[in-house]
């Protein structure tokens, strides 16, 4: 590791505790959004079922208009189809229902006065007068407020417990019928509950890992109190935390997973071809891992938006180099003075990797050689990986097409010297190898090294 931190040791347990908290927040936000999408998808599926029912009603209505059936005959046939034919005791034989519904689902209809025109057991009764508050709530939501999708609590027959239900309604104006399909919430979310369980397990594991790391860190700190390796060890933990934060950032979006590791990998290879020394290559690699760390504070609604960004949202995205530099300045505020040059190099990569050779980049509109060489290298590596990575709104470019874009923008967006080194060092074999880089190794390697030192 190029940096040797002397940041106060009591900050590291706080960092380790923050990692699972950040992960939990990301999981909760992601889960909420996924649940909303699942709900909308389920409602659309129920609406499609109701569409089938209204098409059947339209066919019967056409027969009524053509005097093939009377209105009463059509109604009776529809009732037989939806809730089963009448038995001798006037109850409905629901085992003879001809419409296929999901397990637990219920189909019925009521008119604009709230009277149940079709129901397995309550046909003819008015929903406003039913004893179950769930029924009254549903009819009021539909008729009084005009809602076609409702979620409500329905009391069971013993009134000691209740269940949540989701209702989707379609209006058939020819007969003044509100066709209602109701699904118990447990059945509705049955498949999604597996995702919830999986995410809970992931969150628990993240806290267990944090607890293990915290325990290891505490033990290590006690051993380092009398050791001359204290500064080096703390710097390694700091780097591990930063890399973990970078990985946590990428976990927010499956499409950008591994991006920072590939950028770091490309910068080292390009830098080697340019004849840069090992210390500079190490700094470039670390800077590549951390170049997008400023995105950790950008809202998911902007960072993960699949469509075109608004001007305000794009301005927020463009702030991530400055955000990242500010975050790293705070984290490295108390490192040894002898590491100041190394820190400045990493900060330069974080702040200037979106500058353009022609001066039209951001945040400082630097031009040509005023842009640090390590930032110019990172800009090419970052753009190349971004172009070859798929996003929610587009597919990644092929290796050859991305190379064409690099050469096309040489001298405008990119430094010609770096572009030349890029084509001399990045081959299709290199590109395919980069896609196989394991992000887990980037986190585990420094921890393994710390364990070896501790055992020694």
HELIX and SHEET records of a PDB file:
HELIX    1   1 UNK A   10  UNK A   65  1                                  56    
HELIX    2   2 UNK A   71  UNK A   83  1                                  13    
HELIX    3   3 UNK A   94  UNK A   96  5                                   3    
HELIX    4   4 UNK A  127  UNK A  129  5                                   3    
HELIX    5   5 UNK A  133  UNK A  139  1                                   7    
HELIX    6   6 UNK A  140  UNK A  144  3                                   5    
HELIX    7   7 UNK A  185  UNK A  188  1                                   4    
HELIX    8   8 UNK A  190  UNK A  224  1                                  35    
HELIX    9   9 UNK A  230  UNK A  251  1                                  22    
HELIX   10  10 UNK A  254  UNK A  256  5                                   3    
HELIX   11  11 UNK A  259  UNK A  273  1                                  15    
HELIX   12  12 UNK A  278  UNK A  290  1                                  13    
HELIX   13  13 UNK A  293  UNK A  297  5                                   5    
HELIX   14  14 UNK A  300  UNK A  303  1                                   4    
HELIX   15  15 UNK A  311  UNK A  318  1                                   8    
HELIX   16  16 UNK A  320  UNK A  331  1                                  12    
HELIX   17  17 UNK A  337  UNK A  339  5                                   3    
HELIX   18  18 UNK A  340  UNK A  352  1                                  13    
HELIX   19  19 UNK A  368  UNK A  370  5                                   3    
HELIX   20  20 UNK A  373  UNK A  388  1                                  16    
HELIX   21  21 UNK A  399  UNK A  408  1                                  10    
HELIX   22  22 UNK A  416  UNK A  425  1                                  10    
HELIX   23  23 UNK A  428  UNK A  434  1                                   7    
HELIX   24  24 UNK A  439  UNK A  455  1                                  17    
SHEET    1   A 5 UNK A 116  UNK A 118  0                                        
SHEET    2   A 5 UNK A 106  UNK A 110 -1                                        
SHEET    3   A 5 UNK A 177  UNK A 184 -1                                        
SHEET    4   A 5 UNK A 162  UNK A 172 -1                                        
SHEET    5   A 5 UNK A 149  UNK A 155 -1                                        
END                                                                             
